[in-house]
């Protein structure tokens, strides 16, 4: 019998994404509570929604900063993106 995994709450909003030569608004979804994230190795996963070009550029850049609606800045590592998609997937940390 498999054990059901605890579902993390989704934290949705609009924020500011910054990476090599780009600064602009994106929508995001983070699984878990970002305000509870502390300095260290723990990370939360999420996704950002923008134009297909911006999502692809963020994936190519690899590292970026995402400022959430409440003004909290987080470092993100963009882990995945499908060609033509307007969604990129990331891990965030303090």
ZIFENFEN-V630435 format. One record per run of one state. SS is the DSSP state (@ for helix, = for strand, . for the rest). FROM is the first residue (numbers start at 1). TO is the last residue. If there is no record, write none. Layout:
BEGIN
SS,FROM,TO ; SS,FROM,TO
END
This chain:
BEGIN
.,1,9 ; =,10,19 ; .,20,21 ; =,22,31 ; .,32,33 ; @,34,36 ; .,37,43 ; =,44,49 ; .,50,51 ; @,52,61 ; .,62,62 ; =,63,67 ; .,68,72 ; =,73,81 ; .,82,86 ; =,87,93 ; .,94,94
END
